[in-house]
């Protein structure tokens, strides 16, 4: 009964925040392992956090996630370029 009460109070923003958190953590772990897919997960997580911060008008966090998103794009571009040189594309 308690679980039903909890589940009925989960909002879309709860789902977005949880998804963003998981993408950010797993993405960062993959980045540490030098896996390209980590950059994509981290990028997706940053986009979700960016939208979350914009929704709640947390402008300093918006700025931080804009910078993170630009860093993710740069990292994806840089890593893909390196992988194309060595023919080791791992998405």
Phi, psi and omega in degrees: 000318179297320179297320178297319179296319179295313183295330179284347179258004178285128181259169176300322180293328174296317180294317179297314181296319179293317178297317179298318180298312181296317178297319180294315182290309181296319178300317180294321177299314179296322177298317178298331177271006179060040176257129183300324182298338176297322179295321179292317177296316180296320177300312180297318177298319179296321177296318178296316178296324178299312178297320178299312181294323178294318180301319181267008176058042177261084193291329177292324177288325175302312179300316180299316182284336171295315178296315178301318181296318177297318177297320178298315179298315178298316179297317178299313180298313182295314182292321179295321178298316179295319180291326178293325178296322183260003182057038179239058179284121178232097178266000000 
